[in-house]
Amino acid sequence: RLILVFLLIGSVIYPVTEVKALLSFEPEAVTQLAWGSGDGQVALIKAPANNFGPPRILIDESGVSLYLLDSPNQRIVVFNLENRQLSATVPISSDEQADDFCVLDHGKHFYLLFNQAKKVVLYNQDGKILRIYTIDNRFNPLSFQCNQKQGFIFQAIDGHFYRFGSDTSLTLIPNGEYGFFLDKQSNSEGTLWLHHYQDNLSQEIAIERRAGPLETLGFIGIDRNNNVYLTVEETVQKQGTEMVRRFLRKYTKNGELEAETEIPYSLFAYTLQDLVVTPSGDVLQMIPLRTHLTIVKWVVVTKTRAFQPLLPQLFSYLTTQADDFLPSETDEKTLMRGGYLPPMAR
């Protein structure tokens, strides 16, 4: 009896329940594309106080082909992730530059969004125009996505999401088999709501700050095992300067934070959507640097270890050069690209 009592007391003082260690991500280099208009290159648009890289990267249903919208060069660049080679380019016949795109049917069809013209154009893999959709909605589109069942889903300049042909904003934003909604309740916590259309089941994932006040929450996607991937931006004070830190997080289907690491955001060129998740759970990111565009794959590290920011060791952003940005006529502060950016980063 005495031994049993001591065992019970010990189980209270030293609980046998093991706290699961937080995993991290490690980057793998995928490819580098120089700025330009030649083969194997993508264009960089210079503008006052800012530059613009490719708007978005996408992955097809197989998780093999990666697509980049190379708007100024009027083409879509297709990259094979298995052999890590450029596999094709899809020409875009248009007098305007496309602002966003999406891909369906394993790269057989491409929908391109032209914001100012308020239209979506359907191309095949040979670059032939198959159909033109006129956007008659009252909102001004900023970006969009294509959903097999939900159709076109537009994000408008007002920040809300709308379906094609409707001026009623959506509460849940469709993404594959799910609808999601992100809400930042305070500087310390936020919530992701997920709803599975087929099972009609919903869940909540609590998002908590780790380094500093929460600033932005971004939804990347869900892999085939229903793990959820987010970006979280937080601000921290460093030597009197407010510094933006951007984190990649992986949550399990049960809402548990499983992996996290700090990732870079563009200090050189703006991108609309720089992250995409493959069905197997690898996260691909395009990072515009001064001399080229680099693409890395963030892979969850199976060996448990303490969280360590990887950004300082991995990427060195060059100091601002005189020709990095066209002169700004209104805001000189935006030219300060050599150090920290004021919030928000994106």
C-alpha positions in Angstrom: 0.0 0.0 0.0 2.8 2.4 0.9 4.5 1.8 -2.4 1.2 2.4 -4.3 0.7 5.7 -2.4 4.2 6.9 -3.4 3.6 5.9 -7.0 0.3 7.9 -7.0 2.1 10.9 -5.5 4.9 10.6 -8.1 2.4 10.5 -10.9 1.0 13.9 -9.8 4.4 15.6 -9.3 5.9 14.0 -12.5 3.0 13.4 -14.9 3.7 10.6 -17.4 1.9 12.6 -20.2 4.7 13.7 -22.6 4.5 17.2 -24.1 4.8 16.8 -27.9 7.8 18.9 -29.2 7.1 21.4 -31.9 8.6 20.4 -35.2 10.2 22.8 -37.7 10.6 23.3 -41.4 13.8 23.2 -43.4 14.2 24.7 -46.9 15.4 22.8 -49.9 16.5 24.8 -53.0 14.3 24.0 -56.0 15.4 26.4 -58.7 16.5 29.9 -59.5 15.2 32.0 -62.4 17.0 35.1 -63.6 15.1 38.3 -64.3 14.6 38.8 -68.0 12.6 37.8 -71.0 14.7 34.8 -72.3 14.2 31.1 -71.9 14.3 30.1 -68.3 13.7 33.7 -67.1 10.8 35.6 -65.6 10.2 39.4 -65.7 10.5 41.9 -63.0 8.4 45.1 -63.3 10.1 48.2 -61.8 7.8 50.9 -60.5 8.1 53.9 -58.2 9.2 52.8 -54.7 8.3 49.2 -55.4 8.9 46.3 -57.8 6.6 43.6 -58.9 7.5 39.9 -59.3 5.4 37.1 -60.7 1.9 37.5 -59.1 1.3 33.9 -58.1 2.6 30.4 -58.1 0.2 27.4 -58.3 0.5 23.6 -58.1 -1.7 21.2 -60.1 -3.8 18.3 -58.7 -0.9 15.8 -59.1 1.6 18.0 -57.1 4.1 17.5 -59.9 3.8 20.7 -62.0 4.4 24.2 -60.7 3.1 27.2 -62.6 4.3 30.8 -62.5 2.4 33.7 -64.1 5.0 35.6 -66.1 2.7 38.5 -67.0 5.1 41.0 -68.7 6.5 38.3 -70.9 2.9 37.2 -71.8 3.3 33.6 -70.7 2.9 30.9 -68.1 6.0 29.1 -67.0 5.6 25.4 -66.2 8.2 23.7 -63.9 8.4 19.9 -63.2 9.1 19.3 -59.5 10.2 15.7 -60.0 13.1 16.4 -62.4 13.4 20.1 -61.4 13.4 21.3 -65.0 11.3 23.8 -66.9 8.9 21.6 -68.8 6.8 24.1 -70.9 5.7 27.7 -71.5 2.1 28.6 -72.3 1.9 31.8 -74.5 -0.7 34.4 -73.6 -2.2 36.3 -76.5 -3.4 39.6 -75.1 -2.8 43.3 -75.4 -2.9 43.5 -71.6 -0.9 42.0 -68.7 -2.8 39.4 -66.7 -3.1 40.2 -62.9 -3.8 36.7 -61.7 -4.5 33.1 -62.9 -5.6 29.6 -61.9 -5.1 26.2 -63.5 -7.4 23.3 -63.9 -7.4 19.8 -65.5 -3.8 19.1 -64.8 -2.6 22.1 -66.8 -4.9 21.7 -69.8 -6.8 24.9 -69.0 -5.8 28.3 -67.6 -8.1 31.1 -66.4 -6.5 34.5 -66.4 -7.8 37.6 -64.7 -7.5 41.1 -66.2 -8.5 43.5 -63.5 -8.9 46.8 -65.4 -10.8 45.2 -68.2 -12.9 43.2 -65.6 -12.7 40.0 -67.5 -11.5 36.4 -67.2 -10.1 34.7 -70.2 -9.9 30.9 -70.6 -6.9 29.5 -72.5 -5.9 26.0 -73.3 -2.3 24.6 -72.9 -1.4 25.8 -76.4 -2.3 29.4 -75.6 -5.6 29.5 -77.6 -8.4 31.6 -76.2 -11.5 29.4 -75.6 -13.9 31.8 -73.8 -14.1 35.2 -72.3 -16.1 35.9 -69.2 -17.1 39.6 -68.5 -17.2 40.5 -64.8 -20.4 42.5 -64.4 -20.2 42.8 -60.6 -20.0 46.2 -59.0 -16.8 45.3 -57.1 -13.3 45.8 -58.5 -11.4 42.5 -58.5 -7.9 42.2 -57.0 -7.3 38.4 -57.3 -9.3 35.2 -57.8 -9.4 31.5 -57.6 -11.2 28.8 -59.6 -13.2 26.2 -57.9 -14.6 23.1 -59.7 -17.9 23.3 -57.9 -18.0 26.9 -56.7 -16.9 28.6 -59.9 -14.9 31.8 -59.8 -14.2 33.3 -56.4 -12.9 36.9 -56.5 -11.2 38.9 -53.8 -12.1 42.5 -54.3 -10.2 45.7 -53.5 -12.6 46.2 -50.5 -11.1 43.0 -48.9 -14.2 40.9 -49.3 -14.7 37.8 -51.4 -17.5 37.4 -54.0 -18.7 34.8 -56.5 -18.9 35.5 -60.2 -22.2 37.2 -60.9 -23.0 38.1 -57.3 -22.4 41.3 -55.2 -23.1 39.6 -51.9 -19.9 39.0 -50.0 -19.0 35.5 -48.8 -18.6 34.4 -45.2 -16.8 31.2 -46.0 -14.2 31.4 -48.8 -14.1 28.1 -50.8 -10.8 26.3 -51.1 -11.1 22.9 -52.6 -13.3 20.7 -50.5 -13.3 23.3 -47.7 -14.6 26.7 -46.9 -12.6 28.8 -44.5 -12.8 32.1 -42.6 -9.9 33.7 -40.8 -10.5 36.2 -38.0 -8.0 38.1 -35.8 -9.9 38.8 -32.6 -7.0 40.6 -30.9 -3.2 41.2 -31.0 -2.8 37.9 -29.2 -5.2 35.4 -30.8 -7.1 34.6 -33.9 -9.3 31.8 -35.2 -9.5 29.8 -38.4 -13.0 28.3 -39.1 -13.1 25.3 -41.5 -16.1 23.7 -43.1 -16.0 20.5 -45.1 -18.7 20.7 -47.8 -19.0 17.0 -48.4 -19.1 15.8 -44.7 -20.9 19.0 -43.6 -18.5 19.1 -40.6 -16.9 22.3 -39.1 -13.9 22.9 -36.9 -12.1 25.8 -35.3 -8.4 26.2 -35.0 -7.1 28.6 -32.4 -4.1 30.8 -33.5 -2.0 32.3 -30.8 0.9 34.7 -30.9 4.4 33.4 -30.2 6.9 36.2 -30.8 4.9 39.4 -30.6 1.5 41.0 -31.4 -0.4 39.3 -34.3 -0.6 41.5 -37.4 -1.8 39.4 -40.3 -3.1 35.8 -40.8 -2.9 34.1 -44.2 -4.4 30.8 -45.4 -2.1 28.7 -47.7 -4.0 25.5 -48.1 -4.7 21.9 -46.9 -2.9 18.8 -47.8 -4.3 15.3 -48.6 -4.2 14.4 -44.9 -6.2 17.5 -43.9 -3.3 19.3 -42.3 -3.7 23.0 -42.4 -1.0 25.5 -43.4 -1.0 29.2 -42.5 1.2 32.3 -42.5 1.3 34.4 -39.3 3.0 37.8 -39.2 4.0 39.3 -35.9 5.8 42.4 -34.9 8.7 42.6 -32.4 10.7 45.6 -31.1 14.4 45.4 -31.8 16.7 48.3 -30.9 13.8 50.7 -31.0 12.7 49.5 -34.4 9.4 47.6 -35.1 10.4 44.5 -37.0 8.0 42.2 -38.9 8.5 38.5 -38.5 6.7 36.1 -40.8 6.0 32.5 -39.7 4.9 29.4 -41.6 2.8 27.1 -39.4 1.3 23.6 -39.9 -1.7 22.6 -37.9 -3.0 19.0 -37.7 -6.6 18.1 -38.6 -7.3 18.2 -34.9 -6.2 21.8 -34.7 -2.8 21.2 -32.9 0.2 23.3 -33.9 2.7 20.7 -35.2 5.4 22.7 -37.0 6.6 26.3 -37.3 9.5 28.2 -38.7 10.3 31.8 -39.7 10.2 32.4 -43.5 11.3 35.4 -45.6 8.9 37.9 -47.1 9.9 39.9 -50.2 12.0 42.9 -49.4 12.6 43.5 -53.1 9.5 42.9 -55.1 5.8 42.5 -54.3 4.1 39.2 -55.0 0.3 38.5 -54.7 0.6 34.9 -53.5 4.1 33.5 -52.9 3.2 30.2 -51.2 1.5 27.0 -52.2 1.2 23.6 -50.5 1.5 20.3 -52.4 -0.9 17.4 -51.7 1.9 15.6 -49.8 2.4 18.6 -47.5 5.5 20.4 -48.9 5.2 24.1 -49.0 6.7 25.9 -52.0 7.7 29.6 -51.9 9.0 32.0 -54.5 11.3 34.7 -53.1 12.2 37.7 -55.3 15.7 38.8 -54.7 17.7 41.6 -56.4 19.4 39.4 -59.0 16.9 36.5 -59.5 13.8 34.7 -58.3 14.5 31.7 -56.1 12.0 28.9 -55.3 12.4 26.9 -52.2 10.5 23.9 -50.7 9.8 24.0 -47.0 9.8 20.4 -45.6 8.8 19.4 -42.1 11.8 18.1 -40.2 10.9 14.8 -38.5 13.6 15.1 -35.8 12.1 17.1 -33.0 14.1 20.2 -32.0 13.7 23.6 -30.5 12.3 26.3 -32.7 15.0 28.4 -34.4 14.4 31.2 -36.8 16.0 30.2 -40.1 15.7 33.5 -42.0 19.0 35.2 -40.8 21.0 32.1 -41.8 19.4 31.4 -45.1 18.7 34.6 -47.0 20.8 37.7 -47.2 19.0 40.6 -48.7 21.4 42.9 -50.4 21.6 46.6 -49.4 19.6 49.0 -51.5 21.2 50.1 -54.7 20.5 53.3 -56.6 18.7 51.5 -59.4 16.7 49.0 -57.3 13.6 51.1 -57.4 12.2 53.9 -59.6 12.1 57.2 -57.6 8.9 57.7 -55.7 7.0 61.0 -56.2 5.1 60.7 -52.9 6.6 58.6 -50.2 10.4 58.5 -49.6 10.0 56.1 -46.7 9.1 53.2 -49.0 12.6 53.4 -50.5 14.1 52.2 -47.3 14.5 48.5 -48.3 17.9 47.8 -46.9 16.7 47.3 -43.3 13.4 46.4 -41.7 10.1 47.2 -43.3 7.4 48.9 -41.3 4.3 46.8 -40.7 2.6 45.5 -42.6 5.0 43.3 -44.7 2.3 42.3 -47.2 
